[in-house]
């Protein structure tokens, strides 16, 4: 097929390796001191490598190339992660690698230097947060209090981190924009892990009811009886119920 794909000028390339680090799909490697496109089907044609190249050695071209193969990329990245002792990825992007974020509780005086006095400390305890990306068996689900939230809620409600996210594992999504139903994924998360409770945060808009319904379906389908609650946020940032 004819598609847009990167091309590397080996004469200009200085071998710094920045493009290989920027390529989330592992399409670029350093061979004989020069950046090289390893496989056409690993290159998604988005060009994250272009802006980091100090030698302007990377450009786009349209040519006959294999179609981008997301499954092959995912397998390749998972093999690399296994060698490094890391968890498999939920998709081909390293940004979906499951990570636990350790938080130190304390007064404002004991906050990390990166958090100025008077500012709110992040309460995010894990990564990723998107329902579509999170691995079903991520280690941070063990004994977790689960917060399933509409992604808009964190912007509408000003004190979202302290009032809702503290000591919880957070999953976010938008039932109107994301394809498919969250019910199946949430069912497996609840069924396969020792989840202690579930809190749903939704917006007042009708389409947001999909995320609450998905949680209800998941709880029912999992066969587990868990304490759960739903909170509705208005578009002006107030708690309605």
Steps between C-alpha positions, in 0.01 A plus 500: 500500500607861443521691828691771686806370678828643628826498312842554658790674325800300625739768376343759730444264793746550787399181684379677815214253548239759601266385225513140622411615852211712367355217289236332720466211257864390488518562126842669514830352610865602484696283257867566423469832683206624291125514558319238294135422435488139618159400366245684288208343689629640831481860374159661560586803287427750778858625515577536872861452398514803270511788750770342720753451218769771537637430152169522310578157361140370517222592260176350372457330167211321332595162361406135482520368856342235719197613698566606859465186715389594852496137617859443385607820676325391820672159492837661436466744789371228733804283421726792590308565821520134603876506456512805728263338751214742431128434450362448146345802332128543446581640154812569296582825677745491794283766663249225582748302710344422841667695780426562867567854625602516864368801691634636828226633725567794729451867565572776252839537667594146399388518137761432230690803371313468169172582680503867613349581839131574462466286188311170479709186486408248230308201635551281194629163618544309175548513124331468252160641591298451181258207527597394148871485585520364854614134526231280659750335736703808595655446847352821640148349482575272796290625792410816309220746557405568138398840365338486155453851370388693195811676375325841505435477873860571592477833321151597617553430872778715642612282792473170313838364615445547873128426517482199269840364392681471833589136579315373192594339170357722226352396166361761260312497174239671286212273393405741222844522336652158571399213276333198657364432847711507818293227666708204385835654600369617837342160564835327457679755720250439780482123445873436483614731779431559867312829459369641829254762376397699192418870474356641177538868412288617208395831353137615495476475118288203380774332294709465816247251633683242290792486741271444801309229313825329400601477866158364598528236227854411606403457864210277405696295245800453730288309751646702788313704758702818550414831666461768235368851456442746216560875518371746239688822425334798332667675209556795736696277735250428777414165656136425416461170687 
